[in-house]
Every structure is written in C-alpha cells, then in structure tokens.
Amino acid sequence: MKHRATYDQMYAKFNQKLWERIIKKNHRGRRVEKLYNATTKFSRTRIYMGELALAFTFMFTSVLFGNGSNLPNNTTLVYPFYQVSTLECRTLEWDAMPDSCKINLPIIHGANYETYQYDKTYTDIYTVLRGASYSLGRDQSVGAHSATDIATAKGTPMYAIADGEIYSAGWNSAYGNLVRLKFKYNGKIYYAVYSHLDSYSVKAGDLVKKGQEIAKVGNTGNTSGALGGYHVHFEMDQDASGRPAYSYNGCADLAVGHYQIIQQGLCRVELFKNTLDPIAFLESAWATYPDTSDHGSAPTEPTTPSEPETPTEPTTPTTPELPTTPTEPTTPVQPTQPEEDTKNLIELDYNKLDLTGKEFLNKRDITIEQSTKEAISLDQTITFTITIKHKQTGEAFHGTLNQPLLFIASNTNVTLDPVSTVLVSQGKAIVTLTPQKVGSVYLAINKGMAKIWGTTIVIK
Ligand SMILES: [Zn+2]
C-alpha cells in the first residue's frame, strides 16, 4: 500500500531523529533505552491513531454521503440511446454500418404500449417489456421480466441517463457485462442497470455526466438470442435502503430459476416493488435524446424543461404510474368464480381498466367463455361468448356498453366477427374466430383502451 510505505518511511525518519536527540541529551544507557521505547510506543500509537482516525473519517463520510446525498440531483433525464439500428442491419456492427441503418431510438410516448403494439418500428426494437414473458414480450400482464429489452446492433453506444456515480461495472453470470449507474432524480436514489454489454468504459466510483457514453451493446451473459441477440436489458431499480434492489429479492419462488420466473409471471409482487418500468420512468422525466455531439461532457441543462419533445401528445395526461407503487395486482383478480363446468372461462384482468370501466364492473360480472383452448385446424372455429350480468340481481345486461369490447388479432391468420361489440343482447354477445391460414395468432381483448386479456391461438 502506498500510504503505508509513506508512513513507514516517516516513522523510520522520525525515530532516527529522535534517537539522535535522545543520545545527545542523555548519556545514561538504561534510562535512554527506556525513554526511547516509551517514545517509540507513543509515536507508533499516534501514527496508528492517526490512521484509524483517517479510516473513521472515510467510513463516516461514506455513511454520511454514501447513501447518495452527495450525488447531484437530476431534474431531467436522457434516453440510454440516441440511435439504434434497424432490424435489417442488426447483424452488422455499429461502427461498420452505413448511416442509413441508424434510426433515432423510437420513443414510446406516454409509455403507451397499446398505441404502438402493432408498429414494427417499435416492436422490433422494444422486444420484451417489463412485466412480460419472453414468449409474449409485449404483454405486460403475463410475465415477470424485470426490464425493457431494447434490441439493436452490436456496439451501439449507450449513454448515462443521468448525472451520477457508477455503482458497479463488471461481470455477472446472468447479466453478462453489467454497469449500474446510481443517480438521484427529484431527490430520490435510483439505479439504471445496463446489461449484456459488449464493453463498458467506466469503473465503479466514476462520476459520470448525463449523456456521457458509458457502454456498448452486446450479447453477453444469459441472453435469449432473439432477433440477432444483441440487445440491452435496461432495468430501473429503486433505492432500497441504499442498495440496488434486484427485482425478485424476497420472492419465495426464486428457486424455480429466473427463466421460469419470467415465463410464468412469478415474483411479480417483488418485481413491482423493486423495479420501475424504464420507459414509463424516462417518459415521466421528460427524457430527451442524449447530446452525443460532445461525448463526455454533460449537455447543458435546458433552462426550460424539454417539453417540446412531446408537443403532439394527445390531451390525455401521460403521467405513467410513477414512482409510487404501481397499482399492479398483487394477486390475480378472480372473476367471482361461477360454477365449474366444461366451458373455458377466460380470466379477465379488471385491474387494467380505467375508472369508467371499473365503475361499470363494480355492478356487473363479465364472463367470457372460449369454446376451445386447444390448437384448431383450418376448418374449425372458436366462439367467444360474453355474458354480462348484474352482480346483485343476476339480471342480464341488455343494451350498449359504455366502452366497446374489442377483439384484436395480431395478424391475418384469422378473422374475427365482430371485431368489437358494444351491443349486448339479453346479457350475451358472441364473437367468432375463423382461421384463414396455418400458423399462430395473438389475440387480445380490450375494454376501451385497456387490455384485459390475451392469448396465443395455434392453427394447425
Ligand atoms: Zn431482458
């Protein structure tokens, strides 16, 4: 240790001088020796005391400031990417690809995934959303993925989303090359987690500026390899007593393994407690593109918040559910168990409904039966029977719904008739699914804008 060598040198020099002085002043052997020993002991103790005090000072400062109170407070953030590659160019390396392969990171305004759910520009890039499974990457109601996966080519530069401190930069068997950025936003500590990186250019303790390039996209660690494999698993962890809170901490199902947790939608309570939806978080912070023209230095803070980014936003408030605990169901809502029979009742997620939808359902029960859940052949059909009854009286609803029930198919492998319904006759509405092509289709049921159910149907 460098400082120890310095101390030892100082100590030796000090003793030498002291010895000389004692020799000169005292000529009586024993007494001199005694005095020398005593002084040595004292000086040694003093040096160690000094060292100890120094160590305490460091400890104390880390106690006082290690919780992030020394971090600059961010009031705006930037996206982790400025540009990403198009799907066609995903196999090329970033530095070798023509500019025509590069597009600005598509922004999901208002974190409104519904709006963009069939737009390939978005679905090719945002491949797995937080709360989704790998197989249904954009259905946030079925899985327990802790981050948003953003797919782009190998080597795509990534930027610090805030002024902050690198909490860690290193290898993790699951996350591959992993960088965690600790930062303060509106007075609260967060950790932005960049993983599966090809490389990174920071180390733990580095202070970074918002928009500073810190890493390049890779495919390291435990990745699923979809769409060329290169992607960042971009996670937003909330402060939990000064430490990054990995999403599944405290989950009883942890032994099942992360893949199964994600696929089966286990540990969602812990997921929603410990992580935030990165897209919603950035959007709520009026994130802008990082200023990449001047790598390393922070883009000058706009004097006015960068609102211009979203002038075309619809008038609906876009405030995503942040940062307080999301209103996610801790336990799936059981639509008041009707009699068990052979019909396949679809479980609807009423928690996704807006206030108007909930108000309607407070008084009524909706059940939807699906005639078969098996894979079907081209000549078969599936019918969905929607039954709406009054909760107390059991009276069948007859009339027009305040919000339509929408039936949405992800492709043209099937046709639906009707595609939406507001008219319910004698408590019932029936939708028929007719296969058109062999393959699979993702089917969703919306009530108004809120998705309340989704499944994949296979046509043999
Ligand atoms: Zn991921």
Residues whose N, C-alpha, C, O or C-beta is under 5 A from the ligand:
A	BS01	ZN	D149 H233
